[in-house]
Amino acid sequence: QLVESGGGSVQEGGSLRLSCKATASIFNYYHLAWYRQAPGTQRELVAKITTSEVTEYGNSMKGRFTISRDSSTYTMHLQMNNLKPEDTAVYYCNAEHPVIGSQLEYWGQGTQVTVSS
């Protein structure tokens, strides 16, 4: 249902763009988000975008990351700039039903982002 791409390795201060392609029904009716999880830590919200394109960011991502939706390709993007070593994690695409919430959601397989100092 959700297919991620765009992870990789980059040096501190660099940029990466993650993409998450969804099915049309998920893209049009679900809130979309990126989460990340580093080894030994809990999964945390990176950024979220609702069906009406209201956005929300995790505190450490504000000003550096930008989430967007492309309705022509049913794809969500996460532009990550000024990356830091602490951004190293597996990034997961998430789709959550706007009414039912986390009881009806989908997850991508995850894509690794590694930032070296």
PyMOL commands that set and color helices and strands:
alter all, ss='L'
color gray80, all
select helices_A, chain A and resi 24-29+59-61+85-87
alter helices_A, ss='H'
color red, helices_A
select strands_A, chain A and resi 2-5+8-11+16-22+31-37+44-49+55-57+65-70+75-80+89-97+101-107+111-116
alter strands_A, ss='S'
color yellow, strands_A
deselect
rebuild
show_as cartoon
